[in-house]
């Protein structure tokens, strides 16, 4: 079990950033004090010498952001702020990032937070920095990649209640209707373009502008398709475009004469070119679409591989680690449970009533309130409805 060093935690002045981690994710504290020379060897986790060696090679301080789960979210902001305060103002610093992504607003916030302490930022991608993590990487002054590094498209994913996709269906008739699902935001646009509701417009420079809407065709959809879906798509798409363009113009492309046009082309490609959100963008592909990528020097790349190897060997319950040579902060992986029918593991979220692998219910549901029922219940504990017979609910086993 990995432990954190005890100390003060950074406190944000913005109330909306006091958000608790997702269900099942615990907070950990981060040290703000550098251990004394006498105690450092005893207290230092094994990663600290590896990070220190990388700092010797590059000549500036390093922050490691290693994540399996949870995704990049508001729970990262205060721990990162605490580490940055301890590290102090720096002319240059680097972030080694591995992440499958998360919230685009948080990626933007984390990058700007680092800029409060660091004038010139290097981002290293030893394995993958996908989705919102790609957006974060675009905020670097220099982006370093190696043979096995990859970025991804930044087209947003939006959480959708299936009842909003098919509102005319009764919730009791729609399997898994209480479970939020994430869909690519551009699926909404692609569908509306396919049926002629949206007509994509372009100006003389080929830059994408707001689509033309066929009101008559849209009106016929407003009964079966909730109109808020369209707003979610517009907002999610706009957020990714604005942040990516801002980062490219102000940072990675800052010294380019035609930086505005280059940024437009890169953003358009990252949001609209790739058919899959999981498409792999290697350093060669990144250069092809205009992202200025630096090749990691061999000694630096070898040290990055050692750091990744260390984090890959951490216990499976470790979800995310933020670390410098001053201290570290850990969040556990999202708790899992095993389906009593097929045995497959999935997130232990109380909102998830059906197994995503076999489609069967984790537990029987109350016909009055649709809530899960406990084993041998005679009455629903949520709404008090009597049950025709004691339930034999599927047992859920935490892994």
N, C-alpha and C positions, 0 to 999 in steps of 0.2 A: 504494500500500500504506500502510495506516495504521500508525503506530508508537506504542508506549507510552513514557512517560518512565521512565527507570531510577530505581529506588529500592527501598526495603524493602517487603515484602509483609506484611500482617497475618497472624498465626498464631493459629489457634483452639486453645484448650486441650482441646477435645473431639475425640478421635481420629476419631470417625465423620464429622467434617466435613473431614478431610484428604483427602476423596475426589478421585480424579482425574477430569478431564472425560471425556465420552464418547469412544469411539474416533474418532480423526481431529481432535479438538478440542484445541488447544494452550493452555497457560497463558500469560498475559502478566502483566507486573508493573505496579504502580501507584505513582505518585509519592506520597510522604508529605510532601514539602517544597514550599512555595509558591515558585515561581521569583522571583529578585530582580527589582527594577524594571527593571534594565538588560537582563536576558535575557528577560523575559516576552514581549515582542512577537515575538522571534525563535522562541521555543519554543512559544508558544501555538498550538494547533490552531484552525482557523477557527471552531469552535463556541463557543470560550470567550467572545468578545465577545457572541455571541447570548445565552448563559446569563447573562453579566454584565448585559446590558440588561434581561433578565427580572427579575433580582434587584433592579434599580433600581425597576422598576415595582411589584413586590409588597412590597418592603421586608424581605426575608429571603433566606437562602441557598437554592439550588436544587441538587437532584441529578437528573440525567437517567438514566433506565433505558430504553434503546432496544434492542429485540430483534427480529431476524428468526428466527434459530436460533442457538444452541441454546435450548431451553426454560428456564424458571426452575428452577434446580437448585442443589445444594450448592456448585457452583463459583462462585456469586455471593456467597457469604457473606463469605469472607476479603477479596476486593477491596472490597466495600462497607464492611466494618469499617475497612479502611485509609483509605478516603476520609473516613469519619466521624471517625476519630481526627485526621486532618489538619484537618478543618473545625472540630472542637471542639464543646463544649456550646453549644446554641442554644435560645433561648426558642421560636422558631418556625423552621420550614424547610418546603420544598416538594419533592415528588417529581413529575417529569414522566415518565409511564410509557406505553410502547407495548410490548405483549407479547401473544402468543397463549396464554400460560399456562404451566403446568408442574406442579410438585409442590406440593400444598396445604400440606404440612408446611414446605416451604421458604418459601412465601409468608408463613406465620405467623411463621416465624423472622426473616425479613427485616424485617417490620413491627416486631416486638419489638426487634430489633437497633437499628433507627433510634430507637426510644423510649429507648434507653440514652443517647442524645445530644440528642434533640429533645423538648421538652415538648409543643409543639403542632404537629401535622403537617397540611399541606395536600397533597392529591393532585390532580394535573391529568391529565386524559385527553384529549389533543388528537386522537387517532384511535381506537384500540381498546385496551381492557384486558380480555382475555377469560379465562374459566375461573379458574385460580389467580390471575391478575392482577386479576380482579374481586374475588376474596377479599381480596387485598392492599389494594385500593382501599377496601374496607369498613372498614379499619383507620385511616382518616383521621379527623381532627377536622372537616375540611371537605373535601368532594369537589366539584371544579370540572369542569364539562363545557361543551361548546359545541355548535353546530349539527350537527357531523359526529362527535361523540364517541359511543362505544358501549361498553357493558358486555355481559356474556353470562351465561347460566345457570352455576351452579357445580356441577352434577351431575358426579360424578367419573368419570374414565375409568380402566379397570384393564387392565394388560397380561396377556394370557392365551395360554398355549400351546394351539394347537388340539387337541393330543392330550389335554388335560385336558377340553376340551369334548366330544370324541368319543373317549374312551379305549378303546373296544372296537375301533376301527379300527387296523390295523397301520400303523406310521409310514411304511412303504414304500408303502402304498396311499393315503396322505393327502397330496395335493400341497401343498408348502410347509409341511409339518408342523413343520419346525425353525424356522420364523419366528414370533416373538412378534407378536401382533396386539393392538391396543388396542380395547376395546369399551366403550360406556357402561355403567357399573355398574348403572344402572337397567334396562337391557335384561334383566338377570338377574331382577330383581324383577318386571318386567312379565310375563316368561314364567311365573314361578312363580305370580303372581296369576291369569294367564290359565287355567292348568290346575288351579287350586284348591288348590295347596299352601300358599300364603300368603293370609291374609285380613286386610286392613288394618283396624286398630282405631283408634278415635278416642275421646277423652274428651268430657266435656260441653262443654268449651270448643272442641272441634273440633281440638285439637292432636294431631298424629300420634304414636302410641305404637308400641311393638314389635309387629310383626304376629303374629297367631295362626297357628301352624303345624299343618297337617294331617299328623300323623306317618305315617299309613297311606299317603297319596299320596306323601309324601316318600320313604318307604322304597323304593317301586318305582322311584324315579329314581336312587338312589344307585349303581346299577351303571353306567348310561350317562352320568351326570352326576357328576363328581368333587365331593365335598362341600366341598372347600376353596374352590370357586368361591363358595359361599354365604357363607363367612367373609370372603372378600375383599370381597364386596359390602357386608356389614354394616360392616366396618371403614372402607372408603372413604366410605360414606355418613355414618357417624358423625363422621369427621374433618371433613368439610365442614360439617356441621351445627354441631358444637361450636365450630369456629373462627369461622364467620360470626356465630353468636349472640354469642360473646364480644366480637368486634370491635364489633358494632352496639350492644350494651348499654353497653360501657365507653367508646365513642368517638362514633360518629356520632349515636347516640340518647341520649347521656349526659344531656342536659338535659330529656328528655321524661318526663312523669309516668308514662305507661303504656309505658315502654320495653321491658319484658319481653314484653308481648303484641305490640307492634309488631315486635320482633325475630323472634318466633316466626312471624308472618305473612309477613315478608319472606323469611326462610330457607325456609319452606315453598314459597313461590312460586319462588324461585331454584333449588330442587332438584327440585320436582315439577310445576310448572305447564307449563313449555315442552316441546314435543315434540322439539325439536332442541337439541343441545348448542351449535350455532352460531347460535342465535337472537340477533338484535340487540336490545339494550335501550338505546334512546336516552334522553336526559335526561328527555323527557316521559314515557316508559314507566317510567323509574326512579322518578319522582315518583309515578306512578299506583300502583305497588306499595309505596310508603311510604319509599323511600330518599331522604333529604334531600340534594338536589343544588343546588349554587350555579351560577348562570350566570357564565361568565367575562366580566369587563369587556372591552370591545372592544379596548383597547390591549394587554391581556394576551393575548387570543385571537390577535391579529395576530402578536404575538411568538412565541407557541407554534407558529403555522403556519410561521414562518420557521425555527424550530429543527427542526421535522419535515422541512421541505423540505431542509435541510442533510443530515440523517441519511439521507434517502431517496436522496441522490445519492452516498453512500459506495460504494466498490467492492462488487461483489456477494459477495465472499468474506468481508465483515465480517458476523458473525452477531449479536453483542451488544456494546453499548457502555455502560459505566457512567462517568459524567463529572460533574465539578464544575469550578469555576474554579480548583481547586487541582491537579487531575490527572485521569487517565482510565485505564480498563482495558478491553481489547478481547479478545473471543474470536472466532475465525473461524467462518464458517458451516460446518455439517456437510458434509464432503466429499461430492461427488456422483459418480455414474458413469452412463454411457450404456449402455443395453441393446443388445447386438449384433443383436437381432432387430427391435425396433421403433424404436430410437434415442432413446427417452424417458429422461429423467434421473431418478434416485432416489438415496436415501442410500447411500453406500458403506459399508454395515455388513457385516462378514464373516458375520454370522448370517443375512443375507438371501440366499437361494439362488435365488429366483424374482422375475421382474420384476413389480411391482405393477400395471403397465399392460397387459401382454399375457399374463402368466401363464407365460411360457416360462422355462426355467432359464437363469441367467446362465452356468453351466458344467455340464458333465456331472457326475453324482454317482457315487461309489463304491458298488457294490451291497453291500459289506460294512459300511462305516461311515457311508454317506450323505454323506461329506464331498465338497466340490467338487474336481474333478480338473483338473490343469494340462494345457495343450496338449501333445500328443505323449507323455504319460506312458505307461509300460508297467507300472508298479506304483504303487499308491496310496502317497503319501509319508506318510500318517497311520497307516495300519494295515498296510501292506506287502502288501496283497492284489494278486495278479497280475491284470492286465486282459487281456481276450480279444484286444484290439487297441489300438494307440496311440489315445489320445483326440484328438478335434478339438473342444476346449472353446471355448465362446463367449468371445470376448475382452471384457474390461471396460475401458472407457476412462474415466479420471478427467477430470472437467470442471473 
